Amino acid sequence: MTDKQTIELSDDLIAEANAYLERLPKTPDQVIEHWAQLGQKLAWEMTELQMMQFLLGNLKIELTKKD
């Protein structure tokens, strides 16, 4: 049994969602490049010891907004 419901969303929210989807990678090459860019930015914020601990699964990373 499949029940469906309809919800109303603002036009602004839909526009933001569409803009977000446009920025997402579309091919495996683009996904891998995206991951590499994220990793590079993360690596700039970490020490060598933190990187090693992270890769070993011994470090939890939490994101906070910069001021």
URTALIN-V934862 format. One record per residue. SS is DSSP state (h for helix, s for strand, l for the rest). PSI is psi in degrees with one decimal (none if undefined). D_LAST is the distance of its C-alpha to the last C-alpha in whole Angstrom. Layout:
ss = [SS:SS]
psi = [PSI:PSI]
d_last = [D_LAST:D_LAST]
//
This chain:
ss = [l:l:l:l:l:l:l:l:l:l:h:h:h:h:h:h:h:h:h:h:h:h:h:l:l:l:l:h:h:h:h:h:h:h:h:h:h:h:h:h:h:h:h:h:l:l:l:h:h:h:h:h:h:h:h:l:l:l:l:l:l:l:l:l:l:l:l]
psi = [124.4:113.3:137.0:143.7:154.4:135.8:153.9:132.0:148.6:153.1:-36.5:-42.5:-41.3:-42.5:-41.8:-39.8:-42.6:-40.7:-40.1:-45.4:-33.6:-29.0:-13.2:148.4:145.6:-18.3:161.4:-39.4:-43.4:-36.7:-46.8:-41.4:-40.1:-46.1:-41.0:-41.2:-41.3:-44.1:-40.2:-45.0:-38.7:-42.0:-34.2:-22.9:-2.1:153.0:167.6:-41.1:-42.9:-41.3:-45.5:-45.8:-39.6:-47.3:-27.4:-5.6:17.3:9.6:128.5:132.5:129.1:138.8:137.9:149.7:132.5:146.2:none]
d_last = [49:46:45:42:40:39:36:34:31:30:30:26:26:28:27:24:26:28:25:24:27:28:25:26:28:32:34:34:33:30:29:30:28:25:25:25:22:20:22:21:17:17:20:18:15:18:21:25:25:23:24:27:27:25:28:30:28:27:24:22:18:16:13:9:6:4:0]
//
